[in-house]
Amino acid sequence: MTDQNHLVNNPARYYEVLGRVMSALRETGALNGTSHLDWWPGNGGRTWEIEWQGGPFPAEAAARLLGAPEPGVGDEQGDHAVRGLISPGRGKNERAHLVVLDVPVSLRAIDPIGTSQVWATLTLAQG
């Protein structure tokens, strides 16, 4: 196995991955109901770590990025996902791991409440 440091060896691609993931998170609404979004290079420039507080569980956000429509929302939001560029990674329940253009991305939520609770809260706020 080769030791790849994407930040040093190919910084344009490494930052392209961050841009694609952040854009997809925004366009799909995958992180609705979250606060304190943060990101940083992980594992010595080999990965991206993306973290938020509240909102969906990491697996729910990853599913949105993979093109799954949100419950109760039309399929049009899935059109903005980065399907074909992301494959699910392996990980524990508290994190979701994706591989985007060969760069690992780790999604982590602090005190998540889940998508169903986010939608219930948003619906009450609009009503």
C-alpha positions in Angstrom: 0.0 0.0 0.0 1.4 3.4 -1.0 1.6 6.3 1.5 -0.3 9.1 -0.2 -0.4 12.6 1.2 -3.0 14.3 -1.0 -2.4 17.7 0.4 1.3 17.7 -0.6 1.2 15.5 -3.7 -1.9 16.9 -5.3 -3.3 19.9 -3.5 -5.7 20.9 -6.2 -7.5 17.6 -6.2 -7.5 17.5 -2.4 -9.2 20.9 -2.2 -11.5 20.0 -5.1 -12.8 17.1 -2.9 -13.5 19.5 -0.1 -15.3 21.9 -2.5 -17.4 19.1 -4.0 -18.4 17.7 -0.6 -19.3 21.1 0.9 -21.3 22.1 -2.2 -23.2 18.8 -2.1 -23.9 19.2 1.6 -25.4 22.6 0.9 -27.3 21.7 -2.3 -28.8 18.6 -0.9 -29.7 20.2 2.4 -28.0 17.2 4.1 -27.0 19.3 7.1 -30.2 21.1 7.7 -30.7 21.8 11.4 -27.0 21.8 12.2 -24.7 24.4 13.8 -21.0 24.9 14.2 -19.9 23.3 11.0 -16.1 22.8 10.8 -13.6 21.0 8.7 -9.9 20.3 8.7 -7.3 18.1 7.0 -7.0 14.8 8.8 -4.4 12.1 9.0 -1.5 14.3 7.9 -3.2 15.6 4.8 -4.6 12.2 3.7 -8.2 12.8 4.6 -10.8 15.5 5.2 -12.6 15.6 8.5 -16.0 17.4 8.5 -17.9 17.9 11.8 -21.1 19.6 12.9 -23.3 19.9 16.0 -26.9 18.8 16.1 -28.7 17.9 12.9 -28.6 14.6 11.2 -26.7 11.5 12.0 -23.5 11.1 9.9 -25.0 8.1 8.1 -28.1 10.2 7.1 -25.9 13.0 5.7 -23.8 10.4 3.8 -26.9 8.9 2.3 -28.0 12.3 1.1 -24.6 12.8 -0.5 -24.9 9.5 -2.2 -28.2 10.7 -3.8 -30.9 9.3 -1.5 -33.8 11.7 -1.3 -34.8 13.0 2.1 -38.1 11.6 3.5 -41.0 13.9 2.5 -39.0 15.8 -0.1 -39.1 15.3 -3.8 -36.4 13.6 -5.7 -35.1 16.9 -7.2 -32.7 17.4 -4.3 -30.9 14.2 -5.1 -30.0 15.7 -8.5 -27.4 17.9 -6.7 -25.7 15.0 -4.9 -22.3 13.9 -6.1 -23.3 10.5 -7.2 -20.8 8.6 -9.1 -17.9 10.4 -7.4 -18.5 9.1 -3.9 -18.5 5.6 -2.6 -19.4 4.7 1.0 -16.6 3.8 3.3 -16.5 1.7 6.4 -16.9 3.0 9.8 -18.6 3.0 13.2 -22.0 4.5 13.9 -20.7 7.8 15.2 -19.0 8.5 11.9 -19.6 8.0 8.2 -16.7 7.5 5.9 -16.8 8.3 2.2 -14.2 8.2 -0.6 -14.4 11.1 -3.0 -12.1 11.1 -6.0 -9.9 8.7 -4.0 -9.7 11.0 -1.0 -11.2 9.7 2.2 -13.7 12.0 3.9 -15.0 11.4 7.5 -18.3 12.9 8.6 -18.9 13.3 12.3 -21.8 14.8 14.3 -21.7 16.0 17.9 -25.0 15.5 19.7 -27.0 14.7 16.5 -30.8 14.5 16.7 -31.5 12.8 13.4 -33.3 13.8 10.2 -36.8 13.0 11.4 -36.4 15.3 14.5 -34.8 18.0 12.3 -37.9 17.9 10.0 -40.3 17.9 12.9 -38.5 21.0 14.4 -38.5 22.8 11.1 -42.1 22.0 10.4 -43.1 23.4 13.9 -41.1 26.5 13.2 -42.8 27.1 9.9 -46.3 26.4 11.2 
